[in-house]
Amino acid sequence: MNNLIKDYIKNTELDKQITDLSTITIDCDNDNDLVKKIFESLDNDKNEDYYKGFYNFTIPKLGENGSCSMKTEFEQFDLTTVYGERSSTSDLHLWRLYQIINELQKLTNVDWLGIYKKTTYKNSNNENEDCLLKLAYYGEFSRPIFPLTDYFQTISNNSWVGLNGKSKVIQSLATYEGVYYNCSDKVKSEICIPIFDKNQNVIGIIDAESWKDNHFSSKILLEIVKVAISLSNYL
């Protein structure tokens, strides 16, 4: 295990949550860097409708205090309202992030996986506010924005990780007593880890969920950590 991964595990306190991480061997060869390979690749000139799908999400309708509807109540979200106007550059960037999501999902067999970027948006009071914006995901419909506020970190692990730069591992929601933002009754286990820039500032997160208890073995977790570290150069 290389020093970048060792430092990440220590700094995000993953070692306090999964004790055998240091015993796992994982390939850290740059030639096998999933993120680097994808960001050095080009798309295959997909049609216009293909790219449009990156910018329009179906999301659960939000309830009181930002809670997630557990019913079949949905609405549409336009990514450009926060991410900025669509361009060939943003098309390619989102395409690459979706390639990463798809490949990482195959490696980890998770049921939900998302990459979020830290940015600002206009909140309900029309004020600029820091948030985590979902750029690419695999799985069921989900909330696109997690505010980075004191209140929201008390109800969402995503917001807590985004504000504190520490990781969260939940191996069984049935026995977990801490913060959890519920958008699906199917979720049994979850991990949420930060993405840092070169100065160790949080610039995003990776969130992963499973419909099974104890899904996140050390090997699976390290595959996700490896991607989070590599994304620091590209997000």
Secondary structure by P-SEA (a helix, b strand, c coil): ccaaaaaaaaaacccccccccccbbbbccccccaaaaaaacccccccaaaaaaaccccccccccccccccccbbbbbccccccccccaaaaaaaaaaaaaaaaaaaaccccccbbbbbbcccccccbbbbbbbbcccccccccccccccaaaaaccaaaaaaaccbbbbbcccccccccccccccccccbbbbbbbccccccccbbbbbbcccccccaaaaaaaaaaaaaacccc
